[in-house]
Amino acid sequence: MAETIDEISKEAEEGMKKAIERLANELLKVRAGKATPNILDGIMVEYYNNPTPINQVANVSTPDARTLNIQPYEKNMLQEIEKAIMAANIGITPSNDGDNIRLFMPPLTEERRKEMVKKVFSVGENAKISIRTIRKDAMEAVKKLQKDGLSEDAAKDGENVVQGLTDSYSDKVEANCKEKEKDLMTV
């Protein structure tokens, strides 16, 4: 029976790790005033009638801290990329010079920084919800084992292990959000 509790806790931990990875990816997309190709993640361009990520149809580089340069592999993709960036509403207007598209990152105002911090904590709350859902599923699995003959003490130990994982990963979410907040509020 002990192996099954171990399996439940390992499965819960794997799910929680994935929630932290998703949080980290989402936090990369929140721009802190610096140019980073990650803000284009998730923006799709129509490429021969298939939605394709920008980084697969163009070379994305950062010539300086406030500029992103997008150089399409095919010149006819300029308009499509520009349209996709406008539709994504990332708060930056693309500048098309006929060969490249440049995105100039405006410096963040205090108000905009506070909005970004709210978004960061909203994304963090979503990660915590995922973690709590995983905990709920794991706790139900332990209770089912108890009904199937697992001793009450072993079930309590299993629940304590799952709760410990939940607390640990919730703290990691909080730490990631605080770090991003510090990054955003640094001028």
C-alpha positions, 0 to 999 in steps of 0.5 A: 500500500505504501507504494501507491501513496508514493505514486500518488505523491509523485504524480501530484509533484509532477503536476505541480512542477508543470504548473510552475513551468507554465507560470515561468513561461507566462511570466516571461511574456510579461514585459519589464520594459526590456526587449525580449523575443519572449513577448512574441510567444503565442502570436501566430502568423498565417503562413500558407493557411497554417497558424505558425509562431512568428519565430518560425517564419522570421529571425527575431533579434534584440539589437539593443535593450529597447528594440526587437528586430523581426526579419522574415525569411520571406519578404511577403510575410512582412504584412502578415507579421505586422498584422498579427502583432497588431491583432495580439494587442501587446501594447507595441506598434510595429514599424515596418521599413520594407525589409524588417519590422522593428518593435520599440519598447516604450519605457513603462510608466508607473501606472503601467508597471502597476498594471503589469504587477496585477497581471503577474499576480493574476497569473500566479493565482492561476498557478496556485489554483492548478496546484490546489486542484492537483492537491484535491485530486491527490487527497481524493486518491488517498481517501479512496485507498483508505476505503480500500483498506489502507490504515487511517495513520498511513492515509493521514501520512499520505495527506500530510505529504501531499499538503507539504508538496502543496505548501512548497509549490505555492511558496515557489509560485509566490517567490516567482511572482515577487521576483517578477514584481521586483523586476517590473518595479525597478526603473 
